[in-house]
């Protein structure tokens, strides 16, 4: 076992919050509605005071204070029927674990997600009813070498990546003795809209299946593996130069180019027939796309998943700009009108189960599946994921926690090399080596 738990604490807001119920938006209740894991690693602190129990004390006290403005995280979810939920703000608190490990930081190599991470990130017991589950769990693990890790699991129903990182950054700021920089905007009524005309929303249909298959049950059970693939600044620039990156006078973005490259490589590595339909899942932040724009500091889910669809033959036989163009076309659909149309569509659904992803529970046959023959690429390129200092220095590594779902991938800025990136990708074991081969061949 990579770590054992010494102590468990329930941390509540320092001051009692208003007991209230927050009605969740449709965005809060679709997609991933379980907890999202992330982890930070820190080298031994030069401050001898932080080699004792001071670290856990700092986390306990600062967490209690930051939960005052971010009090919804101390609440609980409650079912209201038809797979819909509401957020009960009741100050039941978040869970903070203190753990120790015989491992050393060097044992984790380049910190690629591995089975040991399961012991460094709090485990959520999903056998319990939703209304008993903490919305946030934190684990501080001290290693034999003096280094530590901070593992987090935050309910995706309560906040998306931008919202969660807003909270984490403010927490660290308070831990360092500083004041809150930006208060969260907690009113989710910004997504409470009147009925609007409904567009054709392909993203709410099930993604393509493998040819000859009537379901994806077998693909969900395939053994997967995760890889962290580095792209240097020079490799990215070369990929741009080797492509026609001009679309009507507007160059393709770094995300559009890299995501198109990932899509092509996945189709090749999986050995698809030319006529095989395939979809690319794209996560778009609607905060600045809404009219009016969402208030600064909006704390909730404002990301919107769209899809680009083609065939493996079209993706692999055409130049890279074909795939990038498909991706751009899907992103450009996300206007304020398109978002309100999607909300109207979801409000009119009697049950949301088929739009919900419970992959952390071992998979479901109801929710969306972006594994073979599909893939999804989420961008963390503009999120403030680095520089988290609780008072003992900035992290030496930050990344996703354990992830074993085929087709899931993240684009992350490299921690130490400006302009370089890392692709964190999960694929079937049978496809990973071929994917790496095509991925790097396309960069030379």
RAFEN-V221857 format. One record per pair of residues at least 12 apart in sequence whose C-alpha atoms are under 6 Angstrom apart, sorted by sequence separation. I is the first residue (numbers start at 0). J is the second residue. D is the distance in Angstrom with one decimal. If there is no record, write none. Layout:
i=I j=J d=D
i=I j=J d=D
//
This chain:
i=75 j=87 d=5.3
i=138 j=150 d=5.1
i=353 j=365 d=4.8
i=354 j=366 d=5.3
i=410 j=422 d=4.8
i=74 j=87 d=5.6
i=137 j=150 d=5.7
i=353 j=366 d=4.6
i=409 j=422 d=5.7
i=74 j=88 d=4.3
i=137 j=151 d=4.7
i=409 j=423 d=5.1
i=74 j=89 d=5.0
i=121 j=136 d=6.0
i=136 j=151 d=5.9
i=408 j=423 d=5.4
i=74 j=90 d=5.3
i=136 j=152 d=5.2
i=285 j=301 d=5.6
i=408 j=424 d=4.1
i=71 j=88 d=5.4
i=73 j=90 d=5.0
i=74 j=91 d=5.6
i=121 j=138 d=5.8
i=135 j=152 d=5.7
i=284 j=301 d=6.0
i=285 j=302 d=5.7
i=407 j=424 d=6.0
i=73 j=91 d=5.7
i=135 j=153 d=4.5
i=284 j=302 d=4.2
i=307 j=325 d=5.8
i=407 j=425 d=5.5
i=73 j=92 d=4.1
i=134 j=153 d=5.9
i=283 j=302 d=5.3
i=307 j=326 d=5.6
i=406 j=425 d=5.8
i=73 j=93 d=5.5
i=134 j=154 d=5.1
i=283 j=303 d=5.1
i=405 j=425 d=5.3
i=406 j=426 d=5.6
i=282 j=303 d=5.6
i=405 j=426 d=4.6
i=282 j=304 d=4.5
i=307 j=329 d=5.6
i=405 j=427 d=6.0
i=281 j=304 d=5.5
i=281 j=305 d=5.3
i=280 j=305 d=6.0
i=281 j=306 d=5.8
i=280 j=306 d=4.6
i=279 j=306 d=5.4
i=279 j=307 d=5.1
i=278 j=307 d=5.5
i=120 j=150 d=4.4
i=278 j=308 d=4.4
i=119 j=150 d=5.9
i=120 j=151 d=6.0
i=277 j=308 d=5.9
i=375 j=406 d=5.9
i=378 j=409 d=5.8
i=379 j=410 d=5.8
i=380 j=411 d=5.5
i=277 j=309 d=5.7
i=374 j=406 d=4.3
i=375 j=407 d=5.4
i=376 j=408 d=4.9
i=377 j=409 d=4.8
i=378 j=410 d=4.9
i=379 j=411 d=5.2
i=380 j=412 d=5.6
i=276 j=309 d=5.9
i=277 j=310 d=5.5
i=376 j=409 d=5.5
i=276 j=310 d=4.3
i=275 j=310 d=5.3
i=370 j=405 d=4.6
i=274 j=310 d=5.7
i=275 j=311 d=5.5
i=370 j=406 d=4.2
i=369 j=406 d=5.5
i=273 j=311 d=5.1
i=103 j=142 d=5.5
i=273 j=312 d=3.7
i=93 j=133 d=5.4
i=102 j=142 d=5.7
i=103 j=143 d=5.5
i=95 j=136 d=5.9
i=97 j=138 d=5.9
i=99 j=140 d=5.2
i=102 j=143 d=5.9
i=103 j=144 d=5.2
i=93 j=135 d=5.3
i=94 j=136 d=4.7
i=95 j=137 d=4.8
i=96 j=138 d=4.5
i=97 j=139 d=5.1
i=98 j=140 d=4.5
i=99 j=141 d=4.8
i=100 j=142 d=4.9
i=101 j=143 d=5.2
i=93 j=136 d=5.9
i=95 j=138 d=5.8
i=266 j=311 d=5.8
i=290 j=335 d=5.8
i=288 j=334 d=5.8
i=289 j=335 d=4.4
i=288 j=335 d=5.8
i=13 j=63 d=5.0
i=12 j=63 d=4.7
i=13 j=64 d=5.3
i=263 j=314 d=5.7
i=11 j=63 d=5.6
i=263 j=315 d=5.4
i=10 j=63 d=6.0
i=76 j=129 d=5.9
i=77 j=130 d=5.1
i=12 j=66 d=4.8
i=76 j=130 d=5.1
i=12 j=67 d=5.1
i=75 j=130 d=5.4
i=23 j=85 d=5.6
i=72 j=134 d=5.7
i=22 j=85 d=5.3
i=259 j=322 d=4.8
i=259 j=323 d=4.8
i=21 j=86 d=5.0
i=20 j=86 d=5.7
i=20 j=87 d=4.6
i=256 j=323 d=5.5
i=20 j=88 d=5.8
i=255 j=323 d=5.1
i=19 j=88 d=5.3
i=207 j=276 d=6.0
i=18 j=88 d=5.5
i=207 j=277 d=6.0
i=18 j=89 d=5.5
i=11 j=90 d=6.0
i=11 j=92 d=4.3
i=10 j=92 d=5.1
i=9 j=92 d=5.8
i=10 j=93 d=5.3
i=9 j=93 d=5.6
i=9 j=94 d=4.8
i=8 j=94 d=5.8
i=8 j=95 d=5.1
i=7 j=95 d=5.9
i=7 j=96 d=4.6
i=6 j=96 d=5.9
i=6 j=97 d=5.1
i=5 j=97 d=5.5
i=4 j=97 d=5.9
i=5 j=98 d=5.1
i=4 j=98 d=4.3
i=3 j=98 d=5.5
i=277 j=372 d=5.5
i=278 j=373 d=4.9
i=279 j=374 d=5.2
i=280 j=375 d=4.2
i=282 j=377 d=5.8
i=3 j=99 d=5.7
i=277 j=373 d=5.2
i=279 j=375 d=5.3
i=2 j=99 d=5.4
i=2 j=100 d=4.3
i=1 j=100 d=5.8
i=43 j=145 d=4.7
i=43 j=146 d=4.2
i=202 j=305 d=5.3
i=42 j=146 d=4.5
i=202 j=306 d=5.6
i=41 j=146 d=5.6
i=65 j=170 d=5.6
i=41 j=147 d=5.3
i=40 j=147 d=6.0
i=41 j=148 d=6.0
i=40 j=148 d=4.3
i=39 j=148 d=5.4
i=39 j=149 d=5.2
i=38 j=149 d=5.7
i=38 j=150 d=4.4
i=61 j=173 d=5.8
i=184 j=296 d=5.2
i=37 j=150 d=6.0
i=61 j=174 d=4.9
i=183 j=296 d=4.9
i=184 j=297 d=4.5
i=185 j=298 d=5.6
i=1 j=115 d=5.6
i=37 j=151 d=5.4
i=183 j=297 d=6.0
i=184 j=298 d=5.6
i=36 j=151 d=5.6
i=183 j=298 d=5.7
i=2 j=118 d=5.7
i=36 j=152 d=4.5
i=1 j=118 d=5.8
i=35 j=152 d=5.3
i=34 j=152 d=5.4
i=35 j=153 d=5.5
i=34 j=153 d=4.9
i=34 j=154 d=4.0
i=33 j=154 d=5.6
i=34 j=155 d=5.5
i=33 j=155 d=5.8
i=32 j=155 d=5.3
i=32 j=156 d=4.9
i=27 j=156 d=4.8
i=162 j=298 d=5.0
i=158 j=299 d=4.1
i=159 j=300 d=4.7
i=157 j=299 d=5.6
i=158 j=300 d=5.1
i=197 j=340 d=4.7
i=196 j=340 d=5.9
i=195 j=340 d=5.7
i=194 j=343 d=5.7
i=269 j=430 d=5.8
i=268 j=430 d=5.6
i=209 j=372 d=6.0
i=268 j=433 d=4.9
i=268 j=434 d=4.9
i=264 j=434 d=5.8
i=264 j=437 d=5.6
i=264 j=438 d=5.9
i=223 j=403 d=6.0
i=232 j=418 d=4.9
i=232 j=419 d=4.6
i=231 j=419 d=4.4
i=230 j=419 d=5.6
i=230 j=420 d=5.1
i=229 j=420 d=5.9
i=230 j=421 d=6.0
i=229 j=421 d=4.4
i=228 j=421 d=5.4
i=228 j=422 d=5.0
i=227 j=422 d=5.6
i=227 j=423 d=4.5
i=226 j=423 d=5.8
i=226 j=424 d=5.5
i=225 j=424 d=5.6
i=225 j=425 d=4.3
i=224 j=425 d=5.6
i=224 j=426 d=5.8
i=223 j=426 d=5.4
i=223 j=427 d=4.1
i=224 j=428 d=5.4
i=238 j=442 d=5.7
i=222 j=427 d=5.8
i=223 j=428 d=4.9
i=234 j=442 d=5.6
i=175 j=389 d=5.7
i=174 j=389 d=5.2
i=175 j=390 d=5.0
i=171 j=388 d=5.8
i=171 j=389 d=4.7
i=82 j=350 d=5.9
i=81 j=350 d=4.7
i=82 j=351 d=5.7
i=82 j=352 d=5.9
i=27 j=300 d=5.3
i=26 j=300 d=5.7
i=112 j=401 d=5.7
i=29 j=354 d=5.4
i=30 j=355 d=4.6
i=31 j=356 d=4.7
i=29 j=355 d=4.7
i=30 j=356 d=5.0
i=44 j=391 d=5.7
i=41 j=394 d=4.7
i=40 j=394 d=5.5
i=41 j=395 d=5.5
i=40 j=395 d=5.8
i=40 j=396 d=5.3
i=39 j=396 d=5.8
i=39 j=397 d=4.5
i=38 j=397 d=5.8
i=38 j=398 d=5.8
i=37 j=398 d=5.9
i=37 j=399 d=4.5
i=38 j=400 d=5.9
i=37 j=400 d=4.6
i=36 j=400 d=4.8
//
